[in-house]
Amino acid sequence: MAKIAISPAASRPALGGHDRNSGFTLFELLIVLAIMAVLASFTGLAVIRAVQGNVLERTAAGLTQDLRRARRDAVQQGVDVQLEVTETGYRIWTDGDAQALMAWPADVEASLAFDEGQGWQRVSSVAIPQQGIPLFLFRLVLTQGDQRQTIQLDPISGEVRHDRND
């Protein structure tokens, strides 16, 4: 039988103070998991915020497009455009040609204001004149959480304008 000699160097830990087979400690694994959880939560919040912003942006863009189309038709026909805003949605019409109520997406709130020179007054409906230069201003603010989009009548051109992310 051969004798195996164990030298004192073989029983010492490898460089760095750890045995080659030791791996990670439970504490080190918990720290890494905690860091990953924090990073995942930030990513999740960013995704939720982006989705909400996209919903609000699409809603405002769709309403702006509807108002522009209705105003164009009103100018061609020589009639005013009516805009009605409710808690659940909006409706646009020109002289009896009413559009069905278009519903707001979940958590979207709308506020319609009107100004004839005496300051902004909150209203539920407004008539947008077919003439080129408006005699008043209107502003429709859509909000969802801390996101905000504004649709208003341009006082110079009379065009419907959509201001993104006020």
C-alpha positions in Angstrom: 0.0 0.0 0.0 1.2 3.4 -0.9 1.2 6.2 1.6 -0.4 9.5 0.6 1.2 12.5 2.2 -1.0 15.5 2.8 1.0 18.7 2.8 -0.1 21.6 5.0 -0.6 23.7 1.8 -3.3 21.3 0.5 -5.4 21.8 3.6 -5.4 25.6 3.3 -8.1 27.5 1.4 -7.4 28.7 -2.1 -6.4 32.2 -2.8 -9.1 34.7 -1.8 -9.9 32.9 1.4 -12.6 30.6 0.0 -12.5 26.9 -0.6 -13.0 26.1 -4.3 -16.2 24.1 -3.6 -17.8 26.6 -1.3 -20.0 28.6 -3.8 -22.1 31.5 -2.7 -23.3 32.1 0.8 -27.1 32.4 1.5 -26.5 36.1 2.4 -24.9 36.8 -0.9 -27.8 35.1 -2.8 -30.4 37.1 -0.8 -28.6 40.4 -1.6 -28.6 39.6 -5.3 -32.3 38.6 -5.2 -33.1 41.9 -3.4 -31.3 43.9 -6.0 -33.1 42.1 -8.8 -36.5 42.6 -7.1 -35.9 46.4 -6.9 -34.8 46.6 -10.5 -37.9 44.5 -11.6 -40.2 46.9 -9.7 -38.8 49.9 -11.4 -39.2 48.2 -14.8 -42.8 47.2 -14.0 -43.7 50.8 -13.0 -42.1 52.2 -16.2 -44.1 49.7 -18.4 -47.4 50.6 -16.6 -46.7 54.3 -17.0 -45.9 53.9 -20.7 -49.1 51.9 -21.4 -51.2 54.5 -19.6 -49.5 57.3 -21.6 -50.2 55.4 -24.8 -53.9 55.0 -24.0 -54.3 58.7 -23.1 -52.3 59.7 -26.2 -54.5 57.5 -28.5 -57.7 58.8 -26.9 -56.7 62.5 -27.3 -55.5 61.9 -30.9 -58.7 60.1 -31.8 -60.9 62.9 -30.3 -58.7 65.5 -32.1 -59.2 63.7 -35.4 -63.0 63.5 -34.8 -63.2 67.2 -34.0 -61.1 68.2 -37.1 -63.3 66.0 -39.4 -66.5 67.4 -37.9 -65.2 71.0 -38.1 -64.2 70.5 -41.8 -67.6 69.1 -42.6 -69.2 72.0 -40.7 -67.3 74.6 -42.7 -68.3 72.9 -45.9 -72.0 72.8 -44.8 -72.0 76.2 -43.1 -73.1 74.9 -39.7 -71.5 74.9 -36.2 -70.0 71.7 -34.6 -71.4 70.7 -31.2 -69.1 68.9 -28.7 -70.7 67.3 -25.6 -68.5 65.8 -22.9 -69.8 63.5 -20.2 -68.2 61.4 -17.4 -68.3 58.3 -19.6 -67.4 59.8 -23.0 -68.0 62.4 -25.7 -70.4 63.1 -28.6 -69.8 65.3 -31.7 -72.5 66.4 -34.1 -73.4 69.0 -36.7 -77.0 70.1 -37.2 -78.7 66.9 -36.2 -76.0 64.5 -37.5 -75.2 63.1 -34.1 -72.3 60.7 -33.5 -72.8 57.9 -31.0 -71.3 58.4 -27.6 -67.7 57.5 -27.7 -66.6 56.0 -24.4 -63.5 57.1 -22.5 -61.0 54.3 -21.6 -60.8 53.2 -18.0 -59.5 55.9 -15.6 -59.6 58.7 -18.1 -61.2 61.9 -16.9 -62.2 64.8 -19.0 -62.8 68.5 -18.2 -64.2 70.9 -20.8 -63.8 74.7 -20.3 -65.0 77.6 -22.3 -63.8 81.3 -22.4 -65.6 84.2 -24.1 -63.3 86.8 -22.6 -64.5 86.7 -19.0 -62.3 83.7 -17.9 -62.5 80.0 -18.1 -65.9 78.4 -17.2 -66.4 74.6 -16.9 -69.2 73.4 -19.2 -70.5 70.0 -20.5 -70.9 71.1 -24.1 -69.7 73.7 -26.5 -70.5 74.8 -30.1 -67.4 75.2 -32.2 -68.2 77.8 -34.9 -67.8 77.0 -38.6 -66.3 80.4 -39.3 -62.6 80.7 -39.7 -61.7 82.8 -36.6 -63.4 81.7 -33.4 -65.1 84.3 -31.1 -64.2 82.2 -28.1 -61.8 79.6 -26.8 -62.4 76.0 -25.6 -60.1 73.7 -23.8 -60.6 70.0 -23.2 -58.2 68.4 -20.7 -57.9 64.6 -20.5 -56.1 63.1 -17.5 -55.2 59.6 -16.5 -53.2 59.3 -13.3 -50.5 62.0 -13.6 -50.6 62.0 -17.4 -52.3 64.9 -19.1 -53.3 65.8 -22.7 -55.0 69.0 -23.8 -57.2 69.6 -26.9 -58.1 73.2 -27.7 -59.3 75.6 -30.4 -56.3 77.7 -31.7 -57.3 81.4 -31.3 -55.4 82.5 -34.4 -56.3 79.8 -37.0 -59.5 78.4 -35.6 -58.0 74.9 -35.9 -58.3 72.2 -33.3 -55.0 71.6 -31.7 -53.7 68.7 -29.6 -51.0 69.5 -27.1 -49.2 66.4 -25.9 -48.0 65.9 -22.3 -48.6 69.3 -20.6 
